[in-house]
Amino acid sequence: MALWKFISLIEVDKEFLVEGINIWNHYWHCSERKIEVIGPLSGNPYLFNQYDINTPEKTITFVVGEFSEGRIGLYVPEEIAIAIH
């Protein structure tokens, strides 16, 4: 089972790179999987959707969902998070 790490709050259509790919420039394929993550501020659990972006070079996987007040959180697998930070 993958461990998911919170990366950032993101804004719709504002460039955000995961593994060098701007997620807003690609179609997000919903995997139909709900992933339990922990909110970075509240510590509360949330169930968010897992998505994949497929490019000719690679596939990236991430979890995205809305906390409240329109704040969108993005999570990536822990091994990817290490490379981002």
Biopython code that builds the backbone (N, CA, C, O; Angstrom):
import numpy as np
from Bio.PDB.StructureBuilder import StructureBuilder

atoms = [
    (1, "MET", "N", (0.839, -1.177, 0.000)),
    (1, "MET", "CA", (0.000, 0.000, 0.000)),
    (1, "MET", "C", (0.888, 1.245, 0.000)),
    (1, "MET", "O", (1.804, 1.359, 0.814)),
    (2, "ALA", "N", (0.616, 2.169, -0.907)),
    (2, "ALA", "CA", (1.409, 3.398, -0.997)),
    (2, "ALA", "C", (1.097, 4.318, 0.174)),
    (2, "ALA", "O", (-0.045, 4.399, 0.628)),
    (3, "LEU", "N", (2.110, 5.002, 0.649)),
    (3, "LEU", "CA", (1.925, 6.045, 1.640)),
    (3, "LEU", "C", (1.888, 7.368, 0.897)),
    (3, "LEU", "O", (2.739, 7.629, 0.047)),
    (4, "TRP", "N", (0.912, 8.199, 1.212)),
    (4, "TRP", "CA", (0.706, 9.460, 0.503)),
    (4, "TRP", "C", (1.126, 10.627, 1.377)),
    (4, "TRP", "O", (0.809, 10.676, 2.565)),
    (5, "LYS", "N", (1.844, 11.566, 0.772)),
    (5, "LYS", "CA", (2.353, 12.734, 1.494)),
    (5, "LYS", "C", (1.756, 14.005, 0.914)),
    (5, "LYS", "O", (1.737, 14.195, -0.302)),
    (6, "PHE", "N", (1.267, 14.879, 1.796)),
    (6, "PHE", "CA", (0.746, 16.176, 1.373)),
    (6, "PHE", "C", (1.881, 17.000, 0.789)),
    (6, "PHE", "O", (2.957, 17.101, 1.378)),
    (7, "ILE", "N", (1.627, 17.593, -0.383)),
    (7, "ILE", "CA", (2.640, 18.416, -1.032)),
    (7, "ILE", "C", (2.289, 19.900, -0.960)),
    (7, "ILE", "O", (3.125, 20.729, -0.600)),
    (8, "SER", "N", (1.024, 20.231, -1.313)),
    (8, "SER", "CA", (0.687, 21.650, -1.388)),
    (8, "SER", "C", (-0.809, 21.857, -1.534)),
    (8, "SER", "O", (-1.541, 20.971, -1.975)),
    (9, "LEU", "N", (-1.240, 23.049, -1.153)),
    (9, "LEU", "CA", (-2.552, 23.517, -1.579)),
    (9, "LEU", "C", (-2.344, 24.060, -2.981)),
    (9, "LEU", "O", (-1.363, 24.760, -3.236)),
    (10, "ILE", "N", (-3.254, 23.748, -3.891)),
    (10, "ILE", "CA", (-3.089, 24.193, -5.273)),
    (10, "ILE", "C", (-4.295, 25.017, -5.695)),
    (10, "ILE", "O", (-5.369, 24.925, -5.101)),
    (11, "GLU", "N", (-4.096, 25.827, -6.737)),
    (11, "GLU", "CA", (-5.162, 26.639, -7.287)),
    (11, "GLU", "C", (-5.477, 26.158, -8.692)),
    (11, "GLU", "O", (-4.577, 25.809, -9.456)),
    (12, "VAL", "N", (-6.757, 26.144, -9.027)),
    (12, "VAL", "CA", (-7.182, 25.703, -10.353)),
    (12, "VAL", "C", (-6.507, 26.559, -11.419)),
    (12, "VAL", "O", (-6.514, 27.788, -11.351)),
    (13, "ASP", "N", (-5.932, 25.890, -12.392)),
    (13, "ASP", "CA", (-5.279, 26.492, -13.554)),
    (13, "ASP", "C", (-4.002, 27.275, -13.247)),
    (13, "ASP", "O", (-3.445, 27.896, -14.152)),
    (14, "LYS", "N", (-3.523, 27.268, -12.011)),
    (14, "LYS", "CA", (-2.236, 27.891, -11.697)),
    (14, "LYS", "C", (-1.180, 26.800, -11.785)),
    (14, "LYS", "O", (-1.292, 25.773, -11.115)),
    (15, "GLU", "N", (-0.163, 27.011, -12.598)),
    (15, "GLU", "CA", (0.848, 25.979, -12.850)),
    (15, "GLU", "C", (1.282, 25.286, -11.567)),
    (15, "GLU", "O", (1.613, 25.924, -10.567)),
    (16, "PHE", "N", (1.268, 23.949, -11.629)),
    (16, "PHE", "CA", (1.796, 23.147, -10.532)),
    (16, "PHE", "C", (2.442, 21.913, -11.133)),
    (16, "PHE", "O", (1.801, 21.149, -11.854)),
    (17, "LEU", "N", (3.719, 21.726, -10.827)),
    (17, "LEU", "CA", (4.494, 20.640, -11.414)),
    (17, "LEU", "C", (4.585, 19.441, -10.475)),
    (17, "LEU", "O", (4.877, 19.579, -9.287)),
    (18, "VAL", "N", (4.327, 18.267, -11.038)),
    (18, "VAL", "CA", (4.584, 16.997, -10.364)),
    (18, "VAL", "C", (5.475, 16.211, -11.302)),
    (18, "VAL", "O", (5.093, 15.913, -12.434)),
    (19, "GLU", "N", (6.656, 15.878, -10.830)),
    (19, "GLU", "CA", (7.649, 15.177, -11.646)),
    (19, "GLU", "C", (7.899, 15.915, -12.960)),
    (19, "GLU", "O", (8.066, 15.294, -14.009)),
    (20, "GLY", "N", (7.921, 17.247, -12.889)),
    (20, "GLY", "CA", (8.230, 18.071, -14.054)),
    (20, "GLY", "C", (7.074, 18.293, -15.010)),
    (20, "GLY", "O", (7.261, 18.903, -16.062)),
    (21, "ILE", "N", (5.879, 17.814, -14.672)),
    (21, "ILE", "CA", (4.723, 17.948, -15.554)),
    (21, "ILE", "C", (3.696, 18.870, -14.898)),
    (21, "ILE", "O", (3.295, 18.660, -13.753)),
    (22, "ASN", "N", (3.275, 19.902, -15.652)),
    (22, "ASN", "CA", (2.228, 20.796, -15.157)),
    (22, "ASN", "C", (0.907, 20.025, -15.209)),
    (22, "ASN", "O", (0.411, 19.711, -16.291)),
    (23, "ILE", "N", (0.345, 19.723, -14.047)),
    (23, "ILE", "CA", (-0.848, 18.881, -13.996)),
    (23, "ILE", "C", (-2.048, 19.496, -14.714)),
    (23, "ILE", "O", (-2.941, 18.769, -15.148)),
    (24, "TRP", "N", (-2.084, 20.821, -14.845)),
    (24, "TRP", "CA", (-3.238, 21.478, -15.474)),
    (24, "TRP", "C", (-3.197, 21.394, -16.994)),
    (24, "TRP", "O", (-4.182, 21.726, -17.653)),
    (25, "ASN", "N", (-2.088, 20.962, -17.559)),
    (25, "ASN", "CA", (-1.978, 20.858, -19.020)),
    (25, "ASN", "C", (-2.349, 19.479, -19.542)),
    (25, "ASN", "O", (-2.194, 19.213, -20.734)),
    (26, "HIS", "N", (-2.837, 18.591, -18.671)),
    (26, "HIS", "CA", (-3.096, 17.211, -19.068)),
    (26, "HIS", "C", (-4.436, 16.726, -18.518)),
    (26, "HIS", "O", (-4.961, 17.258, -17.540)),
    (27, "TYR", "N", (-4.967, 15.704, -19.177)),
    (27, "TYR", "CA", (-6.185, 15.061, -18.720)),
    (27, "TYR", "C", (-5.878, 14.213, -17.493)),
    (27, "TYR", "O", (-4.890, 13.478, -17.473)),
    (28, "TRP", "N", (-6.716, 14.313, -16.478)),
    (28, "TRP", "CA", (-6.565, 13.505, -15.269)),
    (28, "TRP", "C", (-7.499, 12.306, -15.386)),
    (28, "TRP", "O", (-8.719, 12.461, -15.444)),
    (29, "HIS", "N", (-6.925, 11.128, -15.420)),
    (29, "HIS", "CA", (-7.729, 9.917, -15.457)),
    (29, "HIS", "C", (-8.017, 9.487, -14.024)),
    (29, "HIS", "O", (-7.094, 9.178, -13.271)),
    (30, "CYS", "N", (-9.296, 9.466, -13.642)),
    (30, "CYS", "CA", (-9.676, 9.060, -12.289)),
    (30, "CYS", "C", (-9.615, 7.544, -12.212)),
    (30, "CYS", "O", (-10.231, 6.850, -13.021)),
    (31, "SER", "N", (-8.884, 7.040, -11.255)),
    (31, "SER", "CA", (-8.699, 5.593, -11.131)),
    (31, "SER", "C", (-9.864, 4.920, -10.410)),
    (31, "SER", "O", (-9.882, 3.698, -10.262)),
    (32, "GLU", "N", (-10.838, 5.714, -9.959)),
    (32, "GLU", "CA", (-11.979, 5.194, -9.194)),
    (32, "GLU", "C", (-11.570, 4.681, -7.816)),
    (32, "GLU", "O", (-12.344, 3.998, -7.146)),
    (33, "ARG", "N", (-10.355, 5.010, -7.401)),
    (33, "ARG", "CA", (-9.895, 4.624, -6.065)),
    (33, "ARG", "C", (-10.015, 5.806, -5.127)),
    (33, "ARG", "O", (-9.618, 6.920, -5.470)),
    (34, "LYS", "N", (-10.555, 5.572, -3.955)),
    (34, "LYS", "CA", (-10.591, 6.576, -2.895)),
    (34, "LYS", "C", (-9.430, 6.270, -1.951)),
    (34, "LYS", "O", (-9.245, 5.136, -1.509)),
    (35, "ILE", "N", (-8.663, 7.303, -1.661)),
    (35, "ILE", "CA", (-7.484, 7.156, -0.806)),
    (35, "ILE", "C", (-7.697, 7.984, 0.457)),
    (35, "ILE", "O", (-8.090, 9.149, 0.384)),
    (36, "GLU", "N", (-7.439, 7.385, 1.602)),
    (36, "GLU", "CA", (-7.538, 8.135, 2.849)),
    (36, "GLU", "C", (-6.234, 8.886, 3.089)),
    (36, "GLU", "O", (-5.153, 8.299, 3.108)),
    (37, "VAL", "N", (-6.364, 10.195, 3.271)),
    (37, "VAL", "CA", (-5.214, 11.060, 3.550)),
    (37, "VAL", "C", (-5.525, 11.866, 4.807)),
    (37, "VAL", "O", (-6.673, 11.940, 5.245)),
    (38, "ILE", "N", (-4.504, 12.456, 5.368)),
    (38, "ILE", "CA", (-4.662, 13.275, 6.569)),
    (38, "ILE", "C", (-4.489, 14.745, 6.195)),
    (38, "ILE", "O", (-3.507, 15.125, 5.556)),
    (39, "GLY", "N", (-5.454, 15.562, 6.600)),
    (39, "GLY", "CA", (-5.385, 17.006, 6.330)),
    (39, "GLY", "C", (-4.173, 17.621, 6.991)),
    (39, "GLY", "O", (-3.887, 17.328, 8.152)),
    (40, "PRO", "N", (-3.446, 18.478, 6.269)),
    (40, "PRO", "CA", (-2.204, 19.040, 6.801)),
    (40, "PRO", "C", (-2.409, 20.013, 7.958)),
    (40, "PRO", "O", (-1.525, 20.159, 8.802)),
    (41, "LEU", "N", (-3.541, 20.667, 8.010)),
    (41, "LEU", "CA", (-3.783, 21.649, 9.076)),
    (41, "LEU", "C", (-4.600, 21.068, 10.220)),
    (41, "LEU", "O", (-4.295, 21.287, 11.392)),
    (42, "SER", "N", (-5.645, 20.325, 9.864)),
    (42, "SER", "CA", (-6.566, 19.817, 10.882)),
    (42, "SER", "C", (-6.145, 18.477, 11.461)),
    (42, "SER", "O", (-6.475, 18.162, 12.604)),
    (43, "GLY", "N", (-5.417, 17.685, 10.677)),
    (43, "GLY", "CA", (-5.086, 16.327, 11.097)),
    (43, "GLY", "C", (-6.251, 15.366, 10.922)),
    (43, "GLY", "O", (-6.168, 14.205, 11.323)),
    (44, "ASN", "N", (-7.345, 15.850, 10.321)),
    (44, "ASN", "CA", (-8.524, 15.013, 10.093)),
    (44, "ASN", "C", (-8.320, 14.134, 8.868)),
    (44, "ASN", "O", (-7.622, 14.528, 7.934)),
    (45, "PRO", "N", (-8.920, 12.949, 8.860)),
    (45, "PRO", "CA", (-8.839, 12.087, 7.673)),
    (45, "PRO", "C", (-9.834, 12.549, 6.601)),
    (45, "PRO", "O", (-10.918, 13.046, 6.908)),
    (46, "TYR", "N", (-9.436, 12.371, 5.341)),
    (46, "TYR", "CA", (-10.278, 12.686, 4.192)),
    (46, "TYR", "C", (-10.171, 11.537, 3.200)),
    (46, "TYR", "O", (-9.149, 10.852, 3.142)),
    (47, "LEU", "N", (-11.230, 11.326, 2.416)),
    (47, "LEU", "CA", (-11.185, 10.373, 1.311)),
    (47, "LEU", "C", (-11.176, 11.160, 0.017)),
    (47, "LEU", "O", (-12.168, 11.798, -0.337)),
    (48, "PHE", "N", (-10.058, 11.116, -0.687)),
    (48, "PHE", "CA", (-9.895, 11.842, -1.944)),
    (48, "PHE", "C", (-9.679, 10.853, -3.078)),
    (48, "PHE", "O", (-9.291, 9.707, -2.853)),
    (49, "ASN", "N", (-9.935, 11.311, -4.303)),
    (49, "ASN", "CA", (-9.748, 10.471, -5.493)),
    (49, "ASN", "C", (-8.286, 10.405, -5.914)),
    (49, "ASN", "O", (-7.533, 11.369, -5.773)),
    (50, "GLN", "N", (-7.907, 9.245, -6.433)),
    (50, "GLN", "CA", (-6.580, 9.058, -7.026)),
    (50, "GLN", "C", (-6.687, 9.292, -8.524)),
    (50, "GLN", "O", (-7.636, 8.836, -9.162)),
    (51, "TYR", "N", (-5.711, 10.005, -9.086)),
    (51, "TYR", "CA", (-5.684, 10.317, -10.513)),
    (51, "TYR", "C", (-4.348, 9.917, -11.120)),
    (51, "TYR", "O", (-3.330, 9.848, -10.431)),
    (52, "ASP", "N", (-4.372, 9.654, -12.420)),
    (52, "ASP", "CA", (-3.156, 9.396, -13.193)),
    (52, "ASP", "C", (-3.126, 10.351, -14.374)),
    (52, "ASP", "O", (-4.162, 10.669, -14.957)),
    (53, "ILE", "N", (-1.949, 10.796, -14.713)),
    (53, "ILE", "CA", (-1.708, 11.520, -15.962)),
    (53, "ILE", "C", (-0.739, 10.667, -16.756)),
    (53, "ILE", "O", (0.332, 10.307, -16.267)),
    (54, "ASN", "N", (-1.119, 10.346, -17.981)),
    (54, "ASN", "CA", (-0.270, 9.540, -18.858)),
    (54, "ASN", "C", (0.316, 10.426, -19.949)),
    (54, "ASN", "O", (-0.420, 11.069, -20.698)),
    (55, "THR", "N", (1.638, 10.457, -20.034)),
    (55, "THR", "CA", (2.322, 11.167, -21.115)),
    (55, "THR", "C", (3.187, 10.136, -21.842)),
    (55, "THR", "O", (3.384, 9.031, -21.336)),
    (56, "PRO", "N", (3.698, 10.479, -23.005)),
    (56, "PRO", "CA", (4.579, 9.526, -23.690)),
    (56, "PRO", "C", (5.814, 9.153, -22.857)),
    (56, "PRO", "O", (6.352, 8.055, -22.999)),
    (57, "GLU", "N", (6.254, 10.063, -21.996)),
    (57, "GLU", "CA", (7.467, 9.820, -21.204)),
    (57, "GLU", "C", (7.203, 9.017, -19.937)),
    (57, "GLU", "O", (8.035, 8.200, -19.542)),
    (58, "LYS", "N", (6.038, 9.240, -19.283)),
    (58, "LYS", "CA", (5.791, 8.594, -17.995)),
    (58, "LYS", "C", (4.338, 8.731, -17.578)),
    (58, "LYS", "O", (3.552, 9.451, -18.193)),
    (59, "THR", "N", (4.015, 8.025, -16.526)),
    (59, "THR", "CA", (2.716, 8.150, -15.869)),
    (59, "THR", "C", (2.968, 8.677, -14.471)),
    (59, "THR", "O", (3.825, 8.168, -13.748)),
    (60, "ILE", "N", (2.214, 9.703, -14.095)),
    (60, "ILE", "CA", (2.317, 10.205, -12.724)),
    (60, "ILE", "C", (0.995, 9.951, -12.020)),
    (60, "ILE", "O", (-0.072, 10.008, -12.631)),
    (61, "THR", "N", (1.081, 9.675, -10.750)),
    (61, "THR", "CA", (-0.088, 9.360, -9.939)),
    (61, "THR", "C", (-0.118, 10.310, -8.758)),
    (61, "THR", "O", (0.909, 10.578, -8.135)),
    (62, "PHE", "N", (-1.308, 10.819, -8.456)),
    (62, "PHE", "CA", (-1.463, 11.732, -7.338)),
    (62, "PHE", "C", (-2.884, 11.647, -6.811)),
    (62, "PHE", "O", (-3.761, 11.064, -7.448)),
    (63, "VAL", "N", (-3.101, 12.232, -5.647)),
    (63, "VAL", "CA", (-4.407, 12.271, -5.000)),
    (63, "VAL", "C", (-4.757, 13.737, -4.787)),
    (63, "VAL", "O", (-3.939, 14.521, -4.307)),
    (64, "VAL", "N", (-5.986, 14.093, -5.150)),
    (64, "VAL", "CA", (-6.434, 15.481, -5.024)),
    (64, "VAL", "C", (-7.832, 15.506, -4.438)),
    (64, "VAL", "O", (-8.655, 14.634, -4.716)),
    (65, "GLY", "N", (-8.088, 16.523, -3.618)),
    (65, "GLY", "CA", (-9.427, 16.714, -3.084)),
    (65, "GLY", "C", (-9.564, 18.074, -2.448)),
    (65, "GLY", "O", (-8.580, 18.779, -2.228)),
    (66, "GLU", "N", (-10.801, 18.434, -2.156)),
    (66, "GLU", "CA", (-11.094, 19.740, -1.561)),
    (66, "GLU", "C", (-11.297, 19.581, -0.060)),
    (66, "GLU", "O", (-12.073, 18.737, 0.389)),
    (67, "PHE", "N", (-10.593, 20.401, 0.704)),
    (67, "PHE", "CA", (-10.740, 20.392, 2.161)),
    (67, "PHE", "C", (-11.979, 21.177, 2.566)),
    (67, "PHE", "O", (-12.958, 20.602, 3.040)),
    (68, "SER", "N", (-11.933, 22.473, 2.379)),
    (68, "SER", "CA", (-13.059, 23.355, 2.677)),
    (68, "SER", "C", (-12.748, 24.716, 2.073)),
    (68, "SER", "O", (-11.602, 25.021, 1.742)),
    (69, "GLU", "N", (-13.782, 25.519, 1.938)),
    (69, "GLU", "CA", (-13.616, 26.884, 1.428)),
    (69, "GLU", "C", (-12.847, 26.910, 0.118)),
    (69, "GLU", "O", (-12.127, 27.870, -0.155)),
    (70, "GLY", "N", (-12.987, 25.865, -0.702)),
    (70, "GLY", "CA", (-12.331, 25.833, -2.002)),
    (70, "GLY", "C", (-10.850, 25.511, -1.979)),
    (70, "GLY", "O", (-10.192, 25.583, -3.017)),
    (71, "ARG", "N", (-10.309, 25.158, -0.823)),
    (71, "ARG", "CA", (-8.887, 24.811, -0.744)),
    (71, "ARG", "C", (-8.685, 23.381, -1.237)),
    (71, "ARG", "O", (-9.293, 22.440, -0.725)),
    (72, "ILE", "N", (-7.824, 23.238, -2.235)),
    (72, "ILE", "CA", (-7.581, 21.940, -2.861)),
    (72, "ILE", "C", (-6.202, 21.445, -2.434)),
    (72, "ILE", "O", (-5.204, 22.153, -2.571)),
    (73, "GLY", "N", (-6.162, 20.231, -1.919)),
    (73, "GLY", "CA", (-4.898, 19.644, -1.481)),
    (73, "GLY", "C", (-4.431, 18.582, -2.449)),
    (73, "GLY", "O", (-5.236, 17.836, -3.007)),
    (74, "LEU", "N", (-3.116, 18.515, -2.648)),
    (74, "LEU", "CA", (-2.513, 17.533, -3.539)),
    (74, "LEU", "C", (-1.537, 16.671, -2.753)),
    (74, "LEU", "O", (-0.721, 17.177, -1.983)),
    (75, "TYR", "N", (-1.632, 15.369, -2.955)),
    (75, "TYR", "CA", (-0.771, 14.381, -2.311)),
    (75, "TYR", "C", (-0.100, 13.536, -3.386)),
    (75, "TYR", "O", (-0.684, 13.267, -4.436)),
    (76, "VAL", "N", (1.121, 13.125, -3.114)),
    (76, "VAL", "CA", (1.839, 12.222, -4.017)),
    (76, "VAL", "C", (2.382, 11.062, -3.188)),
    (76, "VAL", "O", (2.482, 11.156, -1.965)),
    (77, "PRO", "N", (2.737, 9.956, -3.873)),
    (77, "PRO", "CA", (3.357, 8.856, -3.127)),
    (77, "PRO", "C", (4.610, 9.349, -2.398)),
    (77, "PRO", "O", (5.345, 10.196, -2.904)),
    (78, "GLU", "N", (4.833, 8.813, -1.225)),
    (78, "GLU", "CA", (5.937, 9.269, -0.380)),
    (78, "GLU", "C", (7.279, 9.288, -1.099)),
    (78, "GLU", "O", (8.065, 10.214, -0.898)),
    (79, "GLU", "N", (7.564, 8.282, -1.937)),
    (79, "GLU", "CA", (8.857, 8.233, -2.621)),
    (79, "GLU", "C", (9.013, 9.380, -3.628)),
    (79, "GLU", "O", (10.133, 9.821, -3.886)),
    (80, "ILE", "N", (7.918, 9.860, -4.193)),
    (80, "ILE", "CA", (7.952, 11.011, -5.103)),
    (80, "ILE", "C", (8.124, 12.291, -4.302)),
    (80, "ILE", "O", (8.834, 13.200, -4.732)),
    (81, "ALA", "N", (7.483, 12.372, -3.146)),
    (81, "ALA", "CA", (7.555, 13.569, -2.311)),
    (81, "ALA", "C", (8.989, 13.887, -1.924)),
    (81, "ALA", "O", (9.369, 15.055, -1.851)),
    (82, "ILE", "N", (9.779, 12.867, -1.677)),
    (82, "ILE", "CA", (11.184, 13.073, -1.313)),
    (82, "ILE", "C", (11.916, 13.798, -2.432)),
    (82, "ILE", "O", (12.738, 14.675, -2.168)),
    (83, "ALA", "N", (11.625, 13.440, -3.677)),
    (83, "ALA", "CA", (12.271, 14.071, -4.832)),
    (83, "ALA", "C", (11.801, 15.507, -5.038)),
    (83, "ALA", "O", (12.568, 16.346, -5.510)),
    (84, "ILE", "N", (10.544, 15.799, -4.688)),
    (84, "ILE", "CA", (9.999, 17.147, -4.873)),
    (84, "ILE", "C", (10.596, 18.117, -3.862)),
    (84, "ILE", "O", (10.882, 19.269, -4.187)),
    (85, "HIS", "N", (10.783, 17.638, -2.630)),
    (85, "HIS", "CA", (11.326, 18.523, -1.596)),
    (85, "HIS", "C", (12.789, 18.347, -1.546)),
    (85, "HIS", "O", (13.461, 18.995, -0.744)),
]
sb = StructureBuilder()
sb.init_structure("model")
sb.init_model(0)
sb.init_chain("A")
sb.init_seg("    ")
for serial, (resi, resn, name, xyz) in enumerate(atoms, 1):
    if name == "N":
        sb.init_residue(resn, " ", resi, " ")
    sb.init_atom(name, np.array(xyz, "f"), 0.0, 1.0, " ", f" {name:<3s}", serial, name[0])
structure = sb.get_structure()
